[in-house]
Amino acid sequence: MKNTEQRIREIVAEIAAITEFAEGSIASSSKQYTLKDGTVRRASPQYRFKSRGARGKQISKYVPPSAVARVKKLVENGRRYRKLESEYARLVTEESLDALKKTAGEG
């Protein structure tokens, strides 16, 4: 139980440390084209950030190559946030139910 309370405090601190995040994913695509001489070339990759907007509608935004690393970090932070949030909810639920058992046993 003590470990659970300590882990809850750790999760709260970790969540507080995540100041920026993005929920979604980033993907790249590049088109292939053939020159007149038959040589096949590939265009520079185009990056898009995809996520769910209002009412679950999918949104997609162009990401300039200079911002790809930053957006990838934001997406990584978003995944970390969701994982911590899920663990926090599970642990708090367990603690709450344990507290109910103790108070029900006393009365």
C-alpha positions as MATLAB code, in Angstrom:
seq = 'MKNTEQRIREIVAEIAAITEFAEGSIASSSKQYTLKDGTVRRASPQYRFKSRGARGKQISKYVPPSAVARVKKLVENGRRYRKLESEYARLVTEESLDALKKTAGEG';
ca = [
       0.000    0.000    0.000;
       2.808    2.384    0.882;
       4.419    1.585   -2.454;
       1.157    2.364   -4.242;
       0.888    5.782   -2.594;
       4.516    6.486   -3.426;
       3.988    5.431   -7.064;
       0.930    7.701   -7.295;
       3.055   10.649   -6.131;
       5.756    9.720   -8.679;
       3.183    9.591  -11.480;
       1.786   12.993  -10.508;
       5.307   14.444  -10.610;
       6.034   12.828  -13.985;
       2.775   14.124  -15.450;
       3.510   17.614  -14.130;
       6.896   17.481  -15.878;
       5.224   16.925  -19.260;
       4.533   20.512  -20.264;
       3.830   19.931  -23.962;
       2.433   16.992  -25.859;
       0.421   16.095  -28.931;
      -2.029   13.257  -29.366;
      -1.709   11.672  -32.756;
       0.985   10.399  -35.057;
       3.399   11.653  -37.653;
       3.942    9.903  -40.953;
       5.980   10.554  -44.045;
       5.289    9.835  -47.671;
       7.237   10.511  -50.793;
       6.220   10.104  -54.382;
       8.170    8.265  -56.979;
       8.459    9.682  -60.462;
      10.145    8.736  -63.728;
      12.238   11.142  -65.752;
      12.137   11.263  -69.567;
      15.324    9.191  -69.738;
      13.641    6.420  -67.686;
      15.458    7.164  -64.444;
      13.253    6.651  -61.396;
      13.534    9.264  -58.683;
      11.904    9.710  -55.332;
      10.705   13.131  -54.177;
      11.689   14.507  -50.771;
       9.435   13.112  -48.048;
       6.368   15.066  -46.997;
       5.459   14.842  -43.298;
       1.921   14.941  -41.927;
       0.647   15.019  -38.380;
      -2.636   13.151  -37.940;
      -4.965   13.233  -34.959;
      -8.606   13.306  -33.947;
     -10.177   16.716  -33.753;
     -13.565   17.833  -32.506;
     -16.235   15.131  -32.473;
     -13.684   12.472  -33.469;
     -13.089   13.901  -36.918;
      -9.626   13.079  -38.246;
      -7.395   16.048  -38.947;
      -4.154   16.099  -40.876;
      -1.617   18.905  -40.947;
       1.545   19.414  -42.967;
       4.746   19.462  -40.898;
       7.773   21.240  -42.359;
      10.978   19.150  -42.348;
      12.575   21.535  -39.844;
       9.849   20.775  -37.280;
       9.655   16.963  -37.661;
      11.957   16.177  -34.712;
       9.978   18.486  -32.415;
       6.619   17.036  -33.468;
       7.967   13.495  -32.955;
       8.982   14.489  -29.412;
       5.512   15.959  -28.779;
       3.864   12.737  -29.985;
       6.215   10.702  -27.763;
       5.286   12.924  -24.804;
       1.601   12.373  -25.615;
       2.016    8.610  -25.521;
       3.919    8.837  -22.244;
       1.193   11.078  -20.786;
      -1.579    8.627  -21.732;
       0.362    5.689  -20.278;
       0.909    7.535  -16.993;
      -2.714    8.689  -16.916;
      -3.915    5.102  -17.307;
      -1.593    3.822  -14.577;
      -2.663    6.682  -12.275;
      -6.361    5.892  -12.768;
      -5.779    2.206  -12.057;
      -3.775    2.857   -8.883;
      -6.179    5.477   -7.509;
      -9.092    3.116   -8.146;
      -7.301    0.341   -6.254;
      -6.519    2.698   -3.355;
     -10.105    3.956   -3.237;
     -11.536    0.447   -3.178;
      -9.048   -0.619   -0.491;
     -10.097    2.382    1.613;
     -13.751    1.384    1.227;
     -12.997   -2.141    2.399;
     -11.243   -0.795    5.495;
     -14.059    1.593    6.425;
     -16.710   -1.079    5.744;
     -14.811   -3.503    8.013;
     -14.694   -0.947   10.850;
     -18.398   -0.225   10.853;
];
